[in-house]
Amino acid sequence: MKAKLIFVTGGASGLGLELVRAARRNGHRVICTGRRGAQDLPVDFPDIPYLSCDLASEDGAHMAADWALQHSVGQIGCALLNAADGYFRPMTLETPDAITRVLSVNLEANMILAHRLYPALGGGHLALIGSVAHKGAAGMPVYAASKAALDGFGRALAEEWRGRTYVRVLHPGPTATGMAERAGRRPNAADKLFLAPRPMAQAVLDAALATTGRDRQVISYGRVLFSPARWRRKGAA
Ligand SMILES: NC(=O)c1ccc[n+]([C@@H]2O[C@H](COP(=O)([O-])OP(=O)(O)OC[C@H]3O[C@@H](n4cnc5c(N)ncnc54)[C@H](OP(=O)(O)O)[C@@H]3O)[C@@H](O)[C@H]2O)c1
């Protein structure tokens, strides 16, 4: 596959950092944004352009778009819109501020980014990272709703942009990035079943860059553990 310029949001940690690593392993050039400051990047963070910006802030998504357009010289092979926020708690314990923040990062910022990056995405790929929670998940109603809305947005965009830009909404299954604990969920026995971030990232990247396949895809156990690409790479290693 020809090397592409890949733009990742939320690339400083979790699945986003693994997406950055996978893209680089696969020979692509990568630029990424994250919420944390550059001084708080992991020690082994790759030497790539990085922008610290809060996508929940008023102009955060515009700042990220300006920066990505500038660093890509107007040609983005693939935008992986991965950053997300969320809380594991019942609706009665939600706060108006947190609801606004989750919707801003998980939905509104992605809409603004898609809108602003459109000119640079001709012939390229846009992947919106959703969640299997988009079908509704007790304990995380706001997060689930944000991902359901992202799913609808992606389906509409895939239709509108068909023939010009490949749009995919990719819904990962539970992945061991620590997001669930940070969101407030207590660890439990089911955590052992969470997928490892590295193969999940490779499966997400493969789906994002494919020119065939459905507009909406669940990337979970079967896809990650039995992906033909994974076994090809294992064999080659
Ligand atoms: N882990 C799972 O089980 C799972 C399952 C299904 C879907 N997903 C989806 O996969 C994606 C990655 O999740 P993850 O597990 O890697 O979660 P994570 O470890 O919590 O990472 C979230 C990322 O989003 C960034 N972020 C959060 N709020 C932000 C803001 N206001 N402005 C800019 N960046 C912000 C974070 O940046 P900093 O680190 O710099 O703060 C971080 O890089 C998300 O879209 C998530 O919904 C995850």
The ligand as an ORCA input file, in Angstrom:
! r2SCAN-3c Opt
* xyz 0 1
  N     -11.208      1.206     25.388
  C     -12.356      0.667     25.010
  O     -12.815     -0.353     25.577
  C     -13.135      1.238     23.855
  C     -14.230      0.513     23.369
  C     -14.950      1.032     22.308
  C     -14.590      2.233     21.741
  N     -13.533      2.935     22.237
  C     -13.222      4.195     21.586
  O     -11.871      4.168     21.156
  C     -11.331      5.501     21.199
  C     -10.082      5.516     22.048
  O     -10.430      5.089     23.355
  P      -9.332      4.691     24.445
  O      -9.743      3.414     25.054
  O      -7.982      4.844     23.895
  O      -9.606      5.831     25.522
  P      -8.577      6.709     26.353
  O      -7.422      5.877     26.734
  O      -9.376      7.359     27.439
  O      -8.132      7.784     25.299
  C      -8.954      8.834     24.924
  C      -8.110      9.772     24.083
  O      -8.898     10.924     23.793
  C      -8.174     12.071     24.165
  N      -9.096     13.092     24.680
  C     -10.039     12.951     25.637
  N     -10.648     14.131     25.871
  C     -10.082     15.024     25.030
  C     -10.269     16.403     24.784
  N     -11.143     17.132     25.510
  N      -9.519     17.007     23.845
  C      -8.603     16.294     23.132
  N      -8.370     14.988     23.310
  C      -9.104     14.357     24.254
  C      -7.216     11.646     25.255
  O      -6.095     12.511     25.259
  P      -5.082     12.620     26.506
  O      -4.595     11.238     26.813
  O      -4.013     13.520     26.001
  O      -5.875     13.208     27.645
  C      -6.879     10.227     24.833
  O      -5.784     10.203     23.942
  C     -12.445      6.383     21.741
  O     -13.162      6.959     20.675
  C     -13.332      5.408     22.493
  O     -14.656      5.884     22.605
  C     -12.797      2.460     23.277
*
